[in-house]
Amino acid sequence: MYRKTYAEIDCDILTDNIKNIKENYKYDYYIGVVKANAYGHGDYIINSLIEGGINYLAASSLEECLNIRKRNNDIPILCLEKINAEYLDICEKENITITITDMAYFNSLDLTKCLKAHIKIDSGMNRLGFKDKNEVKEVFDKLTNSNIILEGIYTHFGTSGMWDKYYDNAIEKFKEITSLIDLTKIPIVHLSRSLTLVTHPKIDFANGVRLGIAMYGFDQNMNEPTGLRKIKRNMYLKKHHISPITFKNNLKLKTALTLHSTVMATKEVKQGEYISYGAKYIANENTKIAILPIGYADGLLKENENLTVKINDREYKIVGEICMDMIAVKIDDKVKINDDVIIYDDIKKRCKQIGVSAYTLLTSITTRVPRVYKEKEKITEIKY
Ligand SMILES: Cc1ncc(COP(=O)(O)O)c(C=O)c1O
């Protein structure tokens, strides 16, 4: 790497996270969701996930699935979005499982292809999936007499169901939409994602779970509401017959990614001079600043303005507007050129500070930023 701005990922943490989830939640299939370059971690990590016990992977597009395939020949990979029927040869060759999302798509498929498929049910989100039980039955019956193996069926929950009835409704809808087929004939039934996994009892007819954000260290532990909020919530749950949820779980997950940069230059700024674009930040005293080679084109969102970074274990404040490629940080004499800078290492805290979700923060780190992987004693650098 020539420019020392990078994301460091501890692969051993990821492996331990999966082991910890598996100890706490028993399923036959742990489907690791590695879309968006494994939530920003980079698809290099997939073998660490497999080492922890992930036995299926899922990504959004055929492009993503093929990138993952380059890193592992054996693991089955489910594509969560439709793959145009003209590319099914590639799926056949590369062992990519397709998702059948609707009747028009099903009718475009060549049923002589030797493929695995999962049916997607729309249980209320109105994204992809079947809403009509007769269509599901038709697909089920036709697949039984075709070369395409119906390996799985799933849905995706739009809410956690912690404050609303939608989770309970979604389960009922799933049951209804699949009521004309025999679910026990389908090897993998997977409904939950990280949040619903830890907040609700196991869905008795499901034997798989799709794990995204939990694998990357977000345990979803929450503080139970207290006082008036608790009373209001309990009344609401009772009135609408909403099933109870768990706020605390026993998971001990850790985040694995830290974002680093370096001190590229230092500079004295006189009182009254401005720093960065727009002349919005004016130094109110003689000030020393460091210029770091990281900006919003690396994924350092503008919301980070005025927050601090860590240099030699001390906090220093970002001053002035975040540029495309650089930021300025107010420093003291202890900071030297080429010092390592931790932009953030506590992702949960940073998310709170800037008001974005962990999903947004992690996936906003762009491919311009090389990823440096630590696993056991080995260090591997990858530029995506
Ligand atoms: C279809 C599907 N399944 C599973 C997941 C994983 O969700 P989570 O990261 O909340 O576990 C996602 C993520 O958005 C998804 O779109």
The ligand as a MOL file (V3000), in Angstrom:
LIG
                    3D

  0  0  0     0  0            999 V3000
M  V30 BEGIN CTAB
M  V30 COUNTS 16 16 0 0 0
M  V30 BEGIN ATOM
M  V30 1 C -32.5790 -11.1920 2.3700 0
M  V30 2 C -31.6760 -10.8710 3.5080 0
M  V30 3 N -31.4050 -11.8230 4.4100 0
M  V30 4 C -30.6090 -11.5960 5.4620 0
M  V30 5 C -30.0180 -10.3680 5.6530 0
M  V30 6 C -29.1300 -10.1640 6.8530 0
M  V30 7 O -29.6850 -9.2940 7.7680 0
M  V30 8 P -28.9170 -8.9260 9.1190 0
M  V30 9 O -27.6550 -8.2370 8.7300 0
M  V30 10 O -29.8350 -8.0210 9.8140 0
M  V30 11 O -28.6480 -10.2060 9.8380 0
M  V30 12 C -30.2720 -9.3300 4.7440 0
M  V30 13 C -29.6850 -8.0170 4.9670 0
M  V30 14 O -30.1310 -6.9910 4.6120 0
M  V30 15 C -31.1200 -9.5940 3.6310 0
M  V30 16 O -31.4130 -8.6440 2.7280 0
M  V30 END ATOM
M  V30 BEGIN BOND
M  V30 1 1 1 2
M  V30 2 1 2 3
M  V30 3 2 2 15
M  V30 4 2 3 4
M  V30 5 1 4 5
M  V30 6 1 5 6
M  V30 7 2 5 12
M  V30 8 1 6 7
M  V30 9 1 7 8
M  V30 10 2 8 9
M  V30 11 1 8 10
M  V30 12 1 8 11
M  V30 13 1 12 13
M  V30 14 1 12 15
M  V30 15 2 13 14
M  V30 16 1 15 16
M  V30 END BOND
M  V30 END CTAB
M  END
